[in-house]
């Protein structure tokens, strides 16, 4: 059975727009038979990494900071897919950034040069195969996700696992009208559920499906006019 560990980094947790997109994606993974665990970075209250490299030098694989990350490390080690759900900040909300930085204990301190870059890999015994980004933004253009996507791509390359693709929803607020999902919003969530299922069944997501999740729901001109009103 495929195991999935998902973290929602939105400070709004289950009430935020990130949850709206993340939930059907994870439901699709469960449809495909995956075992899914979801946590909220802000509920965990993860302390920042102190850069002591205790987890590399003194006791490889063990973080000496005793907080709630200790409760999730065992599950992360046994998971095939890590899913990072986040809104676009600069680039991540603080609790999400702390969570990502505290993943260093899974990185083997034996570094290699590959493609002209210094890279690492996950420690032996870590089952991770793929990383997925699920992200939302209020801005109209998909280009606003650039920094978040590049960061997650580099993270995956640095630990030598596959970046399985960004699941992105720009101008996410336009999925609803008067508190209800629009027809376009329902199609986005249906596509997100299909994407989650594909990720488990095929190990990748069809680019056409990713495009349907990100497709414009309103013209840029209409969006900009709304922002100015």
N, C-alpha and C positions, 0 to 999 in steps of 0.2 A: 504493500500500500504506500502511495506517495504521501509524504508528510509535508505540510505547509505551515510556516510560521509567518504571521502577518503582524505588522506594527502600524498603527494609525498615529501619525505624528501631529495631527491637528490639535491645538489647544482646546478646541470645541468638542473634541472626542466624538462620541456617538451622535451629537447634535449638529455637526458641521457638514459642509458640502463634500469633504473628502470621504466621509462615511457613505454618502449617497452613491458614489461611484464604486467604492471599495467593496461594499456589501454584496452587490450582485456579482462582482468579479469572483469573490470568495465562494459565493453560492454555486457558481458554475464549476469551480474546482471541486466542491463537494458533490455536485451532480456526477462528476467523472470518477468519484470514489475516493477522493483525497480526504485525509484527516487534516482539518484546519484548526489552528489556534490563533486567535486574535487578541492582541494586547494594545493598550493605549499608553504612549510614551509619557504623557502628562500624568497619568495615574500611577505609573511606576516611580516617578520622582527620581530619575537617574542622576547621580552626581557626575560632574565632568571628569574626563580622563585627566590624570595629573602628569602624564608623560614620563613616568618613572621607568617604564619598560620592565617592570618587575615580571610581567607576563611573558617577556622574551628572555630576559637574562637570568633571573633567579629561579623562577618556577614557570617554565614555558606552558602557556595555556591556562594559567590561573591568575585572575585579577585579585589584587589584595584589597580593593575597595569593597567593603561589606555593605551593600545596599540591595535594592530589589533586582538588580541585574543578576545577582547570584541565583535568584529563583528561576530565571529564564535561560541561563546559560546551558543547562542540560538539554532542554528542549531544542534550542538552536543547534546544538551539536548533532542531534538526531534527525534534523530536518533536511529534506531534499530541496525545497524551494523557499527562499526568503522573499516576502512581499513587503515593500515599503510604500505605505500610503501617506501622502503629504500634500498640503497646500503649498503654493509657491510663496516663500518668503525670500530671504537673501542669503543662501538659497533655502534653508530649512528653518522651521521653528526651533527654538532653543532646546526643548526636551528631545526633539528628534535628532538634532545634531549631537547631543550628548549620547543618545542611544547608539548612533552609528559609530562615534568615536570609541565607545566602549566595546566594540567588536574586535579590537586588536588581539585579544587572547586567542582568537581563532586563526591568526596569521602565523605561519611558520617563519621563524626568524632567519632561516636560510634563504637569502635573496639570490636572484639570478638576473642576468641582463637578457632581455628579449626584445627584438625590434628596436634596439637602441635605448631602451628604457629599463630602469630597475624595477623588477616585479617580484612578487612573492607568490605564495600558494597557501591554501588552508592547511592547518595541521593534520597529520595523519589521524584518522578516526572521525574526522568531520565529514558528514555525508552530503554537504551542500553541493548542488550541481548548478543551480540557476538563481539569478536575482531578477526580480520584476519591480518596476516602478509604476505606481498608480497615483496620478497627481491631478489636482484641480486648480483652476485659476479664475479669477473674475475678469481678467483682461481679455480682450477680444482675440488677439492673435496667438497662434500656437508657438510662435517664436519666443514668447515670454517664458516658456519652459526651458529655454536653452541651458541655463546654468545648472538647474536641477538635473536635467538629463545627462549633461556632460559629467557631473559629479558622480552620478550612479554608474555611468559607463566606466569611468576611471576606477571606481571602487571595485567593480566586477573584474576588470583587467588586472588590478593590483593583486587580487587574491586568486587569479587564474580560474574564474568560473564564468559561465555564460551570462551575458546580459540579455535576457529574453525579450526585451522590448519595452518601451514606455507606453503605458495606457494613459492617455492624456485627455482632459476635458477642459478646454478654454471656455470663457464666458459662461461658467457653470450656472450662474443665477438664471440664465435664460431657459433652463430646463423646466422651470416652473412658471406658472402664471396664476396669480391670486391664491398662492399656496398649494396649487395642484400641478402635477406633472403635465406638461404639454405632450402632444403626440410625438414631437421630436425628442423630448426628454425620455419618453418611454422607449423609443427606438434606441437611444443611446444606452439605456440600462439593459435592454435586451441584448445588445451587442456586447456589452461588458460581461454579461453572464456567459455568452458564447465564447468570449475570449478566455475566461477562466477555465472553461471546460477544455478548450483547445490546448491551453498551457499544460494541463495534466495529461491529456491523451496523446499529444504530439510533441510536447516539449518546446513548443514555439507558438506564436500567434500570427495568423495570416495578416500581412500588412494592410490588406483591403479592409479587414475587420477593425484594425486599429484606426484606419482613416475614418470609418463610419462612426467610431466613438468620438473622434475629434472634429467631425465636420461642422461647419458653421451652422448655427441655428438662427442667425440674424445677420444682416449685412453689417460691415464695419461702419458704414455711414449711419445706419440706424442706431447702432450701439453707441457711437460717439455722440450722436444727438441726444440720446437718453442720458448719457453722463453729464452733459452740459445743462440739462434742464434742472 
